[in-house]
Amino acid sequence: MTQNVLVTGGAGYIGAHACKALRQAGFQPVALDNLGLGQRDFVKWGPLVEADVRDRARVVQALREYDIAAVIHFAALSLVGESVSEPAKYYDNNVLGTFSLLEAMREAGVGKLVFSSTCAVYGEPAVTPITEATPKAPINPYGRAKLACEAMIEDYARAYGWGAAILRYFNAAGADPDGEIGEQREIETHLIPRALMALQGHITNFAVFGGDYPTPDGSAIRDYIHVSDLADAHVLALRRLLDGKGGGAFNLGSGRGDSVVEVLETIRRITGRPLPAPVGGRRAGDPAVLLADTSLARDVLGFDPRRSDLDSIVGDAWRWIQRAYPKLEAPTAG
């Protein structure tokens, strides 16, 4: 029998990729999204419940109506800078939204949850690579809100006998290899899509943040994970919970660090186009290096990222960007 999985934020970038992976794995995803940031046309692999995760009654109704076996919770705001200037939005949407979801699950009798968390819970770690035992010391409201959600979920799991998996992402990137979905936001902040959008003429202020980091080429080093690999990890965590094997917290990355300079060089090579990239000042709170130790996810979940090399990430993203953001033609004179 096909099991139904509620995917909050299922019309968003990572949520939609997870819905596709779920469908391919034999599950029926049910996307719940208020479409504030999500894309209606990203919901391709199951029904859409158009609702806010903070609407507890509507979530309970969806859980019961679709006989949901488990929940994957993506619905959240995720702009670090905005979280600093407008922390109330993040505690309302991310923390209270998660609390509302947990209470809806409790009311409906659903006790399996996979939670979308972030490496931002670690803050600026003194040692890399980062393991799950690295002290958690977030430096912005986004990270603090996610850490508060983690604590709530762990408390509910202990008190009510739930199975819960917490997945801490590093830098999600790339797009569906089949070209069906990808990154598409009103405000784009991520390096790779911004660079590719700049090549298409949609961004005119593209720049690198910082060129004086204590790294080999002076630019920040990050751990990029292909969004499809990330989606597959959610399916692995879900299967483990449904099999009664327990949850836990897991880092999800490639386990390899790539610098901003290396990413931009890959973009120039893949696209065959010059990309001016002026260097500006560092962003406050940006660590020089963020690198995941993914051995726990590998050993426990069987996580094996297959597309998280830069060529695959950039190639898939470039195909998507050309479709989603066609090149702007220069205006003609006259």
ABEGO torsion letter per residue (X at the ends): XBBBBBBBGAABAAAAAAAAAAAAAGBBBBBBBAGAABBAAABAAEBBBBBBAABAAAAAAAAAAAGBABBBBABBBABAAAAAABAAAAAAAAAAAAAAAAAAAAAAGBABBBBBBBAAAAEBBABOBBBAABBBBBABAAAAAAAAAAAAAAAAAAAAGBBBBBBBBBBBBEBBAAGABBBBBABBABAAAAAAAAAAGABAABBBBEAABBBAAGBBBBBBBBAAAAAAAAAAAAAAAAAGAEBEBBBBBAGBBBBAAAAAAAAAAAAGBBBBBBBBBBBBGBBABBBBBAAAAAAAAGBBBAAABAAAAAAAAAAAAAAABBBBBBBBBX
